[in-house]
């Protein structure tokens, strides 16, 4: 298997700056969304466990 990536002859500085600044948002938004869902689910399970499994 061969994998070839074409090399650009020139890079746009503005595009590199924009990718650097917004790259964290591209990764952070979906991860934050999932962490919020898991946190809410953990809170719900904690409340259920508190009320149903206390002695």
N, C-alpha and C positions, 0 to 999 in steps of 0.2 A: 504494500500500500504506500502510495506517495502522497504527500500533503504539501502543496505549494501555496504560498501566500505572496501575492504581488506586492512589491515595495513601491510606495508612492514616491514620486520624484520630488514633491515638496509638500510641506504640511502647513496648514493654516493655523497661525498662532491663536486667533480668536476661537476657532473650533476646539483647539486643545484646552484653552482656558475654560470654555463653557463645559466641556466634558469633565474637566477636573472639578469644577465647582458643583455641577449637578449630578455627578456620578454617585455621590453619597445618597442623594435623594432617590436615585433610581434603585438603589439597593435598600435604603432605609425605609421607604414607604411600605413596600410589601412586608418586610420583616416586622415593622412596627404594627401593622394591621394584624398579622398573625399573633404577635405577642399580646396585643390587646384582647383578642378573642380567647387565647389560652388563659390569660389572667382573669377574664370575666368568668370563664368556665371553672377555673380553680376556686374563685370566690364563691360561686354557686355551690360547688361541691363541698366547700368548707362550711357553708351555712347549713346545708342539708346534713352533713356529718355532725355538726354541733347539736342540732335539734333532734336527730333520730338516733344518734349513737352515744349520747351522754348517759351516764348511769344515774 
